[in-house]
Amino acid sequence: MFTKNKKSRIMKEVQTHEKDTGSPEVQIAILTHRIDELAKHLKKNAKDNHSRRGLLQMVATRKAHMKYLEKKNPKRFNALNKKLGLKK
């Protein structure tokens, strides 16, 4: 379950300033953690196709955010990849 406390802790890790809640870094970090939780769920519940569709949508959204960040600011993109442990 993705609680409010967990979300705020994730945001604090990657915020660019104190009130940052919508920058690409924050959105990518939140999506990454939601994807990880849903992937664990799908390992236990392999036939849950509705959740699988949601997972694929989140992965596509994260990819679009990453593409945008890479185009706008490659330095921030590389730093975020290292912090979250993502591939390109």
Helices and strands as residue ranges (DSSP letters): H 4-14, H 24-44, H 49-72, H 74-84
